[in-house]
Amino acid sequence: MTKPILILRNIPRENPGLIEILIREHQLKYQIIDFNNATIIESIENYGALIVLGGPESANDLTSKMQNELTLIKKAMRLQIPYLGVCLGLQILIKAMGGNVVKCQISEIGFRDTRNEFFKVKLTAEGRTDKLFNNLPENLTVFQLHGETVQLTPIMTLLAVGEFCQNQIIKIGENAYGIQSHFELTNDLLESWITEDSDLLKIDADQLRSDFELIKKDYQETGRRLFENFLMLTGFITKRNFQS
Protein backbone atom coordinates (compact mmCIF):
# COMPACT_ATOMS: atom_id res chain seq x y z
CA MET A 1 0.00 0.00 0.00
CA THR A 2 1.59 3.28 -1.15
CA LYS A 3 -1.25 5.68 -0.40
CA PRO A 4 -1.12 7.51 2.94
CA ILE A 5 -3.48 6.98 5.86
CA LEU A 6 -5.76 9.92 6.65
CA ILE A 7 -6.51 10.53 10.33
CA LEU A 8 -9.34 12.92 11.19
CA ARG A 9 -9.08 14.59 14.60
CA ASN A 10 -12.40 15.99 15.85
CA ILE A 11 -10.91 17.91 18.79
CA PRO A 12 -7.23 18.64 19.57
CA ARG A 13 -7.06 16.47 22.72
CA GLU A 14 -8.38 13.38 20.90
CA ASN A 15 -5.03 12.44 19.40
CA PRO A 16 -4.31 9.09 17.70
CA GLY A 17 -2.00 8.01 20.53
CA LEU A 18 -0.91 4.41 20.08
CA ILE A 19 -2.25 4.40 16.51
CA GLU A 20 0.22 7.09 15.47
CA ILE A 21 3.06 5.37 17.34
CA LEU A 22 2.46 2.17 15.35
CA ILE A 23 2.11 3.98 12.03
CA ARG A 24 5.47 5.64 12.65
CA GLU A 25 7.11 2.39 13.76
CA HIS A 26 6.06 0.79 10.48
CA GLN A 27 7.23 3.90 8.58
CA LEU A 28 3.87 4.38 6.88
CA LYS A 29 2.77 7.60 5.25
CA TYR A 30 -0.02 9.43 7.07
CA GLN A 31 -1.68 12.79 7.50
CA ILE A 32 -3.60 14.20 10.46
CA ILE A 33 -6.31 16.75 9.68
CA ASP A 34 -8.23 18.71 12.31
CA PHE A 35 -11.75 18.40 10.98
CA ASN A 36 -13.81 21.58 11.46
CA ASN A 37 -16.42 23.71 9.72
CA ALA A 38 -13.91 24.91 7.11
CA THR A 39 -12.45 21.48 6.28
CA ILE A 40 -12.82 20.31 2.69
CA ILE A 41 -11.36 16.98 1.57
CA GLU A 42 -12.16 16.64 -2.09
CA SER A 43 -10.02 13.63 -2.97
CA ILE A 44 -10.56 10.98 -0.31
CA GLU A 45 -9.65 8.41 -2.98
CA ASN A 46 -6.04 9.59 -2.68
CA TYR A 47 -5.82 7.93 0.74
CA GLY A 48 -5.37 4.24 1.49
CA ALA A 49 -7.37 4.26 4.72
CA LEU A 50 -9.45 6.63 6.83
CA ILE A 51 -9.23 6.73 10.64
CA VAL A 52 -11.73 8.94 12.50
CA LEU A 53 -11.02 9.67 16.16
CA GLY A 54 -13.27 10.60 19.07
CA GLY A 55 -14.69 13.88 20.30
CA PRO A 56 -17.41 15.41 22.50
CA GLU A 57 -19.88 16.01 19.68
CA SER A 58 -22.80 13.84 18.60
CA ALA A 59 -23.21 12.24 15.20
CA ASN A 60 -26.77 13.63 15.42
CA ASP A 61 -25.54 17.24 15.43
CA LEU A 62 -26.84 19.37 12.57
CA THR A 63 -23.70 21.49 12.32
CA SER A 64 -22.04 21.94 8.95
CA LYS A 65 -18.97 20.18 10.34
CA MET A 66 -20.90 17.03 11.22
CA GLN A 67 -22.86 17.02 7.97
CA ASN A 68 -19.62 17.35 5.99
CA GLU A 69 -18.02 14.55 8.01
CA LEU A 70 -20.99 12.25 7.41
CA THR A 71 -20.82 13.00 3.69
CA LEU A 72 -17.10 12.27 3.62
CA ILE A 73 -17.56 8.91 5.34
CA LYS A 74 -20.37 7.95 2.97
CA LYS A 75 -18.05 8.66 0.05
CA ALA A 76 -15.23 6.64 1.63
CA MET A 77 -17.59 3.72 2.12
CA ARG A 78 -18.79 3.89 -1.50
CA LEU A 79 -15.16 3.74 -2.59
CA GLN A 80 -14.52 0.84 -0.16
CA ILE A 81 -11.65 2.71 1.49
CA PRO A 82 -10.61 0.88 4.69
CA TYR A 83 -12.06 2.62 7.72
CA LEU A 84 -11.41 2.60 11.44
CA GLY A 85 -13.61 4.70 13.72
CA VAL A 86 -12.88 5.26 17.40
CA CYS A 87 -15.68 6.31 19.78
CA LEU A 88 -17.31 9.23 17.91
CA GLY A 89 -15.68 7.80 14.78
CA LEU A 90 -17.73 4.63 15.29
CA GLN A 91 -20.93 6.57 15.86
CA ILE A 92 -20.45 8.72 12.75
CA LEU A 93 -19.87 5.58 10.68
CA ILE A 94 -23.08 3.99 11.94
CA LYS A 95 -25.06 7.20 11.37
CA ALA A 96 -23.63 7.63 7.86
CA MET A 97 -24.61 4.08 6.92
CA GLY A 98 -28.20 4.24 8.11
CA GLY A 99 -28.02 3.23 11.77
CA ASN A 100 -29.01 5.31 14.78
CA VAL A 101 -27.07 7.04 17.53
CA VAL A 102 -28.93 7.26 20.83
CA LYS A 103 -28.25 8.19 24.45
CA CYS A 104 -26.81 5.45 26.66
CA GLN A 105 -28.98 4.36 29.56
CA ILE A 106 -25.75 4.38 31.59
CA SER A 107 -22.85 6.52 30.39
CA GLU A 108 -19.57 4.62 30.29
CA ILE A 109 -16.74 6.77 31.61
CA GLY A 110 -13.20 5.77 32.60
CA PHE A 111 -11.90 2.33 33.49
CA ARG A 112 -14.58 1.16 35.93
CA ASP A 113 -18.34 0.60 35.77
CA THR A 114 -20.97 1.42 38.39
CA ARG A 115 -19.97 -1.73 40.33
CA ASN A 116 -16.35 -0.52 40.46
CA GLU A 117 -15.29 -3.33 38.10
CA PHE A 118 -13.16 -2.74 35.00
CA PHE A 119 -15.16 -2.27 31.81
CA LYS A 120 -14.87 -5.26 29.51
CA VAL A 121 -16.15 -6.26 26.08
CA LYS A 122 -16.66 -9.79 24.84
CA LEU A 123 -16.20 -10.96 21.28
CA THR A 124 -19.23 -12.41 19.51
CA ALA A 125 -19.04 -15.56 17.38
CA GLU A 126 -18.38 -13.29 14.38
CA GLY A 127 -15.73 -11.39 16.30
CA ARG A 128 -13.87 -14.53 17.28
CA THR A 129 -13.35 -15.37 13.60
CA ASP A 130 -12.60 -11.84 12.34
CA LYS A 131 -9.00 -11.05 11.42
CA LEU A 132 -9.14 -7.83 13.45
CA PHE A 133 -8.87 -9.98 16.56
CA ASN A 134 -6.16 -12.41 15.48
CA ASN A 135 -4.14 -13.52 18.51
CA LEU A 136 -6.43 -11.66 20.92
CA PRO A 137 -8.51 -13.13 23.78
CA GLU A 138 -12.30 -13.32 23.81
CA ASN A 139 -12.64 -10.83 26.69
CA LEU A 140 -10.96 -7.42 26.49
CA THR A 141 -10.58 -4.77 29.19
CA VAL A 142 -11.46 -1.32 27.81
CA PHE A 143 -11.33 2.38 28.64
CA GLN A 144 -14.61 4.13 27.88
CA LEU A 145 -15.56 7.76 27.35
CA HIS A 146 -19.03 8.09 25.85
CA GLY A 147 -22.63 8.96 26.66
CA GLU A 148 -24.17 7.74 23.40
CA THR A 149 -24.38 4.34 21.75
CA VAL A 150 -25.43 2.93 18.38
CA GLN A 151 -28.32 0.93 16.96
CA LEU A 152 -27.41 -1.27 14.01
CA THR A 153 -28.97 -2.18 10.68
CA PRO A 154 -28.88 -5.66 9.07
CA ILE A 155 -25.83 -4.70 6.95
CA MET A 156 -23.75 -4.24 10.11
CA THR A 157 -21.98 -7.07 11.96
CA LEU A 158 -21.61 -6.94 15.74
CA LEU A 159 -18.11 -8.13 16.71
CA ALA A 160 -18.01 -7.35 20.45
CA VAL A 161 -20.57 -6.58 23.13
CA GLY A 162 -20.53 -4.82 26.49
CA GLU A 163 -22.70 -5.32 29.52
CA PHE A 164 -24.15 -1.81 29.66
CA CYS A 165 -23.90 -0.34 26.13
CA GLN A 166 -24.15 -3.55 24.13
CA ASN A 167 -22.92 -2.58 20.67
CA GLN A 168 -19.18 -2.05 21.18
CA ILE A 169 -17.26 -3.11 18.06
CA ILE A 170 -18.88 -3.12 14.62
CA LYS A 171 -17.93 -4.15 11.09
CA ILE A 172 -19.50 -3.05 7.81
CA GLY A 173 -18.51 -4.78 4.60
CA GLU A 174 -15.00 -6.18 4.33
CA ASN A 175 -12.82 -3.45 5.78
CA ALA A 176 -14.79 -0.86 7.79
CA TYR A 177 -14.60 -1.11 11.58
CA GLY A 178 -15.85 0.95 14.48
CA ILE A 179 -14.67 0.64 18.08
CA GLN A 180 -16.55 2.35 20.90
CA SER A 181 -13.69 2.22 23.43
CA HIS A 182 -10.18 3.68 23.38
CA PHE A 183 -7.47 1.12 22.69
CA GLU A 184 -5.26 3.99 21.46
CA LEU A 185 -4.80 5.16 25.07
CA THR A 186 -1.35 6.30 26.21
CA ASN A 187 -0.16 8.09 29.35
CA ASP A 188 -0.03 11.39 27.47
CA LEU A 189 -3.58 10.97 26.19
CA LEU A 190 -4.88 10.06 29.63
CA GLU A 191 -3.21 13.09 31.21
CA SER A 192 -4.71 15.49 28.67
CA TRP A 193 -8.17 13.98 29.03
CA ILE A 194 -8.00 14.04 32.85
CA THR A 195 -7.45 17.80 32.78
CA GLU A 196 -9.77 18.72 29.91
CA ASP A 197 -12.68 16.28 29.63
CA SER A 198 -15.74 17.32 31.64
CA ASP A 199 -16.80 13.73 32.37
CA LEU A 200 -13.36 12.62 33.52
CA LEU A 201 -13.05 15.70 35.73
CA LYS A 202 -15.75 14.08 37.89
CA ILE A 203 -13.50 11.08 38.60
CA ASP A 204 -10.50 11.14 40.93
CA ALA A 205 -7.47 11.72 38.71
CA ASP A 206 -5.12 9.65 40.85
CA GLN A 207 -7.53 6.71 40.68
CA LEU A 208 -7.59 6.95 36.88
CA ARG A 209 -3.79 6.98 36.77
CA SER A 210 -3.61 4.05 39.19
CA ASP A 211 -6.14 2.03 37.18
CA PHE A 212 -4.15 2.55 33.99
CA GLU A 213 -0.91 1.47 35.65
CA LEU A 214 -2.60 -1.74 36.80
CA ILE A 215 -3.59 -2.80 33.30
CA LYS A 216 -1.28 -0.78 31.02
CA LYS A 217 1.08 -3.54 29.90
CA ASP A 218 -1.68 -5.89 28.74
CA TYR A 219 -3.89 -3.03 27.56
CA GLN A 220 -1.28 -1.53 25.26
CA GLU A 221 -0.25 -4.94 23.96
CA THR A 222 -3.92 -5.50 23.07
CA GLY A 223 -4.03 -2.11 21.37
CA ARG A 224 -0.89 -2.89 19.39
CA ARG A 225 -2.23 -6.23 18.21
CA LEU A 226 -5.59 -4.72 17.30
CA PHE A 227 -4.21 -1.83 15.29
CA GLU A 228 -1.50 -3.92 13.64
CA ASN A 229 -4.17 -6.46 12.67
CA PHE A 230 -6.07 -3.59 11.02
CA LEU A 231 -2.93 -2.53 9.16
CA MET A 232 -2.32 -6.12 8.05
CA LEU A 233 -5.83 -6.89 6.84
CA THR A 234 -5.91 -3.61 4.89
CA GLY A 235 -2.55 -4.30 3.23
CA PHE A 236 -0.36 -1.68 4.90
CA ILE A 237 2.00 -4.14 6.61
CA THR A 238 2.87 -7.78 6.13
CA LYS A 239 4.29 -8.67 9.53
CA ARG A 240 3.81 -7.58 13.14
CA ASN A 241 6.29 -5.84 15.34
CA PHE A 242 4.79 -6.32 18.79
CA GLN A 243 6.39 -4.51 21.68
CA SER A 244 5.33 -4.60 25.32
C-alpha positions in Angstrom: 0.0 0.0 0.0 1.6 3.3 -1.1 -1.3 5.7 -0.4 -1.1 7.5 2.9 -3.5 7.0 5.9 -5.8 9.9 6.6 -6.5 10.5 10.3 -9.3 12.9 11.2 -9.1 14.6 14.6 -12.4 16.0 15.9 -10.9 17.9 18.8 -7.2 18.6 19.6 -7.1 16.5 22.7 -8.4 13.4 20.9 -5.0 12.4 19.4 -4.3 9.1 17.7 -2.0 8.0 20.5 -0.9 4.4 20.1 -2.3 4.4 16.5 0.2 7.1 15.5 3.1 5.4 17.3 2.5 2.2 15.4 2.1 4.0 12.0 5.5 5.6 12.6 7.1 2.4 13.8 6.1 0.8 10.5 7.2 3.9 8.6 3.9 4.4 6.9 2.8 7.6 5.3 0.0 9.4 7.1 -1.7 12.8 7.5 -3.6 14.2 10.5 -6.3 16.8 9.7 -8.2 18.7 12.3 -11.8 18.4 11.0 -13.8 21.6 11.5 -16.4 23.7 9.7 -13.9 24.9 7.1 -12.4 21.5 6.3 -12.8 20.3 2.7 -11.4 17.0 1.6 -12.2 16.6 -2.1 -10.0 13.6 -3.0 -10.6 11.0 -0.3 -9.6 8.4 -3.0 -6.0 9.6 -2.7 -5.8 7.9 0.7 -5.4 4.2 1.5 -7.4 4.3 4.7 -9.5 6.6 6.8 -9.2 6.7 10.6 -11.7 8.9 12.5 -11.0 9.7 16.2 -13.3 10.6 19.1 -14.7 13.9 20.3 -17.4 15.4 22.5 -19.9 16.0 19.7 -22.8 13.8 18.6 -23.2 12.2 15.2 -26.8 13.6 15.4 -25.5 17.2 15.4 -26.8 19.4 12.6 -23.7 21.5 12.3 -22.0 21.9 8.9 -19.0 20.2 10.3 -20.9 17.0 11.2 -22.9 17.0 8.0 -19.6 17.3 6.0 -18.0 14.6 8.0 -21.0 12.2 7.4 -20.8 13.0 3.7 -17.1 12.3 3.6 -17.6 8.9 5.3 -20.4 7.9 3.0 -18.0 8.7 0.0 -15.2 6.6 1.6 -17.6 3.7 2.1 -18.8 3.9 -1.5 -15.2 3.7 -2.6 -14.5 0.8 -0.2 -11.7 2.7 1.5 -10.6 0.9 4.7 -12.1 2.6 7.7 -11.4 2.6 11.4 -13.6 4.7 13.7 -12.9 5.3 17.4 -15.7 6.3 19.8 -17.3 9.2 17.9 -15.7 7.8 14.8 -17.7 4.6 15.3 -20.9 6.6 15.9 -20.4 8.7 12.8 -19.9 5.6 10.7 -23.1 4.0 11.9 -25.1 7.2 11.4 -23.6 7.6 7.9 -24.6 4.1 6.9 -28.2 4.2 8.1 -28.0 3.2 11.8 -29.0 5.3 14.8 -27.1 7.0 17.5 -28.9 7.3 20.8 -28.3 8.2 24.4 -26.8 5.5 26.7 -29.0 4.4 29.6 -25.8 4.4 31.6 -22.9 6.5 30.4 -19.6 4.6 30.3 -16.7 6.8 31.6 -13.2 5.8 32.6 -11.9 2.3 33.5 -14.6 1.2 35.9 -18.3 0.6 35.8 -21.0 1.4 38.4 -20.0 -1.7 40.3 -16.3 -0.5 40.5 -15.3 -3.3 38.1 -13.2 -2.7 35.0 -15.2 -2.3 31.8 -14.9 -5.3 29.5 -16.2 -6.3 26.1 -16.7 -9.8 24.8 -16.2 -11.0 21.3 -19.2 -12.4 19.5 -19.0 -15.6 17.4 -18.4 -13.3 14.4 -15.7 -11.4 16.3 -13.9 -14.5 17.3 -13.3 -15.4 13.6 -12.6 -11.8 12.3 -9.0 -11.0 11.4 -9.1 -7.8 13.4 -8.9 -10.0 16.6 -6.2 -12.4 15.5 -4.1 -13.5 18.5 -6.4 -11.7 20.9 -8.5 -13.1 23.8 -12.3 -13.3 23.8 -12.6 -10.8 26.7 -11.0 -7.4 26.5 -10.6 -4.8 29.2 -11.5 -1.3 27.8 -11.3 2.4 28.6 -14.6 4.1 27.9 -15.6 7.8 27.4 -19.0 8.1 25.8 -22.6 9.0 26.7 -24.2 7.7 23.4 -24.4 4.3 21.8 -25.4 2.9 18.4 -28.3 0.9 17.0 -27.4 -1.3 14.0 -29.0 -2.2 10.7 -28.9 -5.7 9.1 -25.8 -4.7 6.9 -23.7 -4.2 10.1 -22.0 -7.1 12.0 -21.6 -6.9 15.7 -18.1 -8.1 16.7 -18.0 -7.3 20.4 -20.6 -6.6 23.1 -20.5 -4.8 26.5 -22.7 -5.3 29.5 -24.1 -1.8 29.7 -23.9 -0.3 26.1 -24.2 -3.6 24.1 -22.9 -2.6 20.7 -19.2 -2.0 21.2 -17.3 -3.1 18.1 -18.9 -3.1 14.6 -17.9 -4.1 11.1 -19.5 -3.0 7.8 -18.5 -4.8 4.6 -15.0 -6.2 4.3 -12.8 -3.4 5.8 -14.8 -0.9 7.8 -14.6 -1.1 11.6 -15.9 1.0 14.5 -14.7 0.6 18.1 -16.6 2.4 20.9 -13.7 2.2 23.4 -10.2 3.7 23.4 -7.5 1.1 22.7 -5.3 4.0 21.5 -4.8 5.2 25.1 -1.4 6.3 26.2 -0.2 8.1 29.3 0.0 11.4 27.5 -3.6 11.0 26.2 -4.9 10.1 29.6 -3.2 13.1 31.2 -4.7 15.5 28.7 -8.2 14.0 29.0 -8.0 14.0 32.8 -7.4 17.8 32.8 -9.8 18.7 29.9 -12.7 16.3 29.6 -15.7 17.3 31.6 -16.8 13.7 32.4 -13.4 12.6 33.5 -13.0 15.7 35.7 -15.7 14.1 37.9 -13.5 11.1 38.6 -10.5 11.1 40.9 -7.5 11.7 38.7 -5.1 9.6 40.9 -7.5 6.7 40.7 -7.6 6.9 36.9 -3.8 7.0 36.8 -3.6 4.0 39.2 -6.1 2.0 37.2 -4.2 2.6 34.0 -0.9 1.5 35.6 -2.6 -1.7 36.8 -3.6 -2.8 33.3 -1.3 -0.8 31.0 1.1 -3.5 29.9 -1.7 -5.9 28.7 -3.9 -3.0 27.6 -1.3 -1.5 25.3 -0.3 -4.9 24.0 -3.9 -5.5 23.1 -4.0 -2.1 21.4 -0.9 -2.9 19.4 -2.2 -6.2 18.2 -5.6 -4.7 17.3 -4.2 -1.8 15.3 -1.5 -3.9 13.6 -4.2 -6.5 12.7 -6.1 -3.6 11.0 -2.9 -2.5 9.2 -2.3 -6.1 8.1 -5.8 -6.9 6.8 -5.9 -3.6 4.9 -2.6 -4.3 3.2 -0.4 -1.7 4.9 2.0 -4.1 6.6 2.9 -7.8 6.1 4.3 -8.7 9.5 3.8 -7.6 13.1 6.3 -5.8 15.3 4.8 -6.3 18.8 6.4 -4.5 21.7 5.3 -4.6 25.3 
